[in-house]
Amino acid sequence: MSITTERNPDAAVLPERIRRFPFPFVANQYRYSANVEPAHKNVTTEAGSWGTGLIDIDENYHEEIAQREQILTRDPSRMKVLPHMRSAAWDTLATLLPAMAADYPDLMSFHREGNRCRWHNSLQNLDVEFTVGEDDSLPGGPLRFLGTQIQDDIVLLDVRDNTMWLDAGLVTFAADWSFNFDVGMNFLEIHGPVPRVKEENIVSRAEKFLLALQPGEQFRRTNWTMTVGQRLDTSTETYPEWGPDRATIASDPAMPDKLHLRVEVQHLIRLPHSGVLLFLIRSYLLPLSDIAKVPAWREKLGHVLAELPDDMAEYKGIIRYRKAASDWLLAG
């Protein structure tokens, strides 16, 4: 009998979206921490497992790629590459495409001779040749092309002056922040609004860890919040479209289906040639009604929401409805 089946006898019949969900809580309370671990480590949960690959492709692949295209067409500022980051963008592409081909050999392939490359993606009936370093050889350049191949958001941090600077990226699925606003900021400035992390030295410890990463090293961490509706784009720019829902969801009879736990799996990679730090941010959504199908998850999330300090709940934007969500979960 598998570990998963021992933990939850009904796990085998759960839908894939639940079995593969990266549920982030191991206890009944949550506080900010670096929670960094090596990438590619399989994590067993009460419902299934996740985490063996670097780039995760799931049933939402085509839908999320299409959403990204729509967002970038509407708002091109979601992608920026400052001039000195051009080589890092190519380094990112040349790192991730081979990793995808290795993880999905039946779907993808990558061949390189010198700077000439060929990429095949059968999910998109795509076969393309390009030259590393020549932006015109790929539509929109390397970062824009990569955004058509992976579901992750991409953030590139340049390393200089003993810190890191957000100088490039493609972010269409931000969770209550603005990539365009943060471009050009350093690591401490970006995390300045987060409560408790400065006082508890979490950001400074994370910065020290990241600066010590060696080229090619890969780690990951998880982060979480909650989102009303199955909406990945909750950026600051689109707040008028989703912000008002926070005030009404607590009294909505459909709350268990509408309110989602949102988990980010963030991969942290020191790129092998440029030395730039790559953050991949893959976002997953699961409604409370699905969370409740795993008894251990129902209980843990219910207690986490009930116990979370007000300043953290306010920062995450959940303070107006977290009691209603907790009460529903703990009611069983």
N, C-alpha and C positions, 0 to 999 in steps of 0.2 A: 504493500500500500504506500502511495506517495505521501510526502510530507504535506502537500497541499490537501489531499483527500482526508488525511488525519485531522487537519485543522478545521476543515469545513467539508462535511460529507457531500454537500450540494455543489461544490466547486466545479466538478466535471461538467455540469449542465449549464453553468453560467455562460452568458455570451462573451465573445472574445473581447469586447470593449471593457468588460469588467475584469476578466482574467489577466489582461495585459496592462491594467491601469497601475501606474506607479504610486500607490497609496503611501503618503509620506510619514505617517505617524506610527511610532513604536510605543508610545506611552499615552497617558490620558491628559497630558499637558504639553504645551509647546512654548519654547522660548527661542529667540534668534541664536543661531550658531553657524559656524562655517560649514558643518556637516559634510566635509569633503571626503571622498573615497576614490579609489582607483576606478577608472572607466572600465567597461566591459565586464564588470562583476555582476553575476546573476543574483538577483534579489528575489527570494521566495516570500510571497505574501499569503494571507489567508484565503485568497481567491485564485492565485496562480503565480506568475513570476514576470519579471521584466529586467532589462538592463544589459543583455549580453552584447548588443551591438552599439556602434557609435551613432549611426544614423538609423532611426527607426521609421519604417514605412508601414502604415497600417491601412485600414479600410477607408480612411478619410483622405488618402493621398491625393486623388484627383480633385476632390472638392476643395481642399485647402490650398492647393497650387492655384486653382482657378480664383479663389478668394484673394490670394496675394496679387494676382494679375489685376484684378478689379481695383484693389486698394492703390497699387502703384500707378495705375492709369489715372485715378482720381487725385492722388496726392504723391507726386514724384519725390517729395522731400523725405519720404520714408527710406530712401537710400541715399547715402552720401559716401564719397571716397575722397578725402583730402589728398592733394597731389602727392605728398610724400608716402602715401599708403598704397600706391598703385602696385608695387611689387608684393606687398602683403596680401592684396586681393588675389593675385595669381598664385601665391603660396597657399592660400586657403583652398582654391580650386584644385590645385595639384595634390593637396593632402586628402581632400574629402572624396573626390571621384574614385581613386583607387580603393579607398576604404569601403565605399558603397559596392564596388564591383566584387570585393572580397567577401562581403557579407551577403550579397545577393547574386551569386554567380549565374543563376538560372535566368536572371532578369536583366543584368547589366554587365558590361565589360569595359575595360579601360586599357589602352595600349599606348606606350610612349617610346619614341625613338628620338633622343636628343630633346629638342623643344617641340617637336611635332607629336600631336596626340590625337587619338581617336576614341570617342565616347559613344557607347551604344546603350540605350535605355528602352527596353522592349515595352515597358509600361506606357511609354509615350510614342512608340513606333519611331524613335529618334535615333539617327546615326549622324554624328557630326565630327568633323575634323577641325582642329584649331592649332595655333602655335602659341605656346606659353610666352607671354611678354608682349604679344601683338593684340591690342585691344580690339582692333577691327576684325580679327578672326573669329570673334564670338559676338552674337547679337547683344548689344548693351554692355559688353565687357564682362570680365570674369565673375564679379559679384552678382550682377544682374542675371547672368545665365545660371549661376548656382541657385539663385532663388526660384528658378523654374524646375529644379531637380529635387530639392529637399523641402520638408515641411518646417524645418527649424528656422528661427530668426538667427541673424548673424551679427555679431558685434566684434569689432577689432580694436584692441587697445595697444597703442604704441608705447614703448618703454623708453623713457628719457627723464632726466632730472630726478632719478631715484623714485619715480612713481609711474603710473600708467595713465594714458590719455585716450579718451574715446574719440578716435579720429576717422573711423570708417564703419560702415555697417549697412545692413538691410533688415529693417524691423517693421513688419506689418502687423504683428500680433502682440503689441505691447499691452501689459496689464497695468493700466492706470499710470502711465508715464509717457513722456514724449521723447522719442529718439532724437528728433530734429533739435529740440531744446538742449539736450545733453551733449550733442556733438561739440567737441573742443574742450569739454570739462575733464578734470582729472578724477581719479578713483575716489578720493575723499569727498570731492564736491558732489559727485553723483549720488553718494550714499548719505549726504548730509541730512536730508529730511527724515531718514528712518529712525524711529525712536529707539533708545537704549543702546544702539550698536556702538556709538561713540563712547558713552560712559563705560561700557563693558569691554572696550578695546577690540570688538569683533572685527571692525573694518581694518584697523591697523594690523591685526594678526593675519587677516585674509590677504592684505596687501603684501605683507612680508612673505607669506607662503607663495603667492603668485609670482612675485619677483624672483623667487628662488627656483622656479620651474626650469628644467633644462629642455633644450630643443627636442621636440618629439614626445615629451611626456604628456599624458592625458589623464585628467581627473574629472570628477563630476560632483554635483550637489543637487539637492532639490529645494524648491521654494513653493509656496502655496498662497492662494487667496480664494475668494469666491466670486462668481459671476452670475448675474441674472440672465438667463437665456443661453443658448448654445452659440455664444459670440466670442470669437477669438480676438477681434480688434476692439479692445477697450482702452485705446490710447487716449491721452488727454485731448487730442484734437477732435475726437468724436464724442466727448463727454455728453453733449446735449442729446445724443441719440440713446444713450444707455444709463446715464446718471440718474434721471428721475425714477427709474425702476427700483432703485434702492429704497425709496421712501414708501413704496406700496407693496413690495413682495411679502412682507411679514403677515399681511392680512389676506393675501391671495390664497384661495383654497387650492390652487394648483401649484403652490410653492414647492412641494417635493419634486415635481417634474421640471419646474422652471429654474430652481436654484441649483447651481453647479459648484462642486469643488473643483478648483482649477489648480493643477500641479504643473510646475515647470521642472523639467530635467535639464540642467545647465551643464554642458560639457566645457571643460577648461583645458585648452591645448596651447602649448608653446610651439608655434610654427617652426618647422625645422630649418628653414633658410633665412627668413626675415627676422626671426626672433620675436615677432609680434605675438601678443596673447589673443587667442581666438576664443570667444564665448559663443557657443551654440545654445540656443534657448528653444527647447521643444515644449509646447504647451498642450496639455490634455484636459478635457472637460468631462465630468461625470456627474449626473444629477443626483440629488439626495435619494430619489426613489431607487436608483441603482446602488448607491452606497449602502442602503438599508438591506439589500439582498445578501450582504456579507455581515453577519451579526457582529463580528469583532470590529469591523469598520464603523458600523452604526454606533456602537458604544464609544469607541475611541474618539471619533469626530464630535459626537455629542458632548463628551466631557471636555475636549479641547476648546470648543466654542464657549461652553459655560464658564470655563476657568480663565480664558484669555484676558489679560489685563486690558483695561479700557483704552490706554494709549495705543496699544498694538492693534486692537480692534478698530479704533478710529483710523489709524494709518492705512489699514487694509480695506477700509471702506465698508466694513460689515457690521458696525456697531448698531445700526438701526434694525437689523433683522437677525442678529446672531442668536438672541434668546429664543425667538420663534423657531429657528432652525434647530437649536439644541433641544428645546422642549419636544419637538416632533421626533427627533432621532431617539431620545432617551425614553420616550413613551413606549417604544418597542412596537 
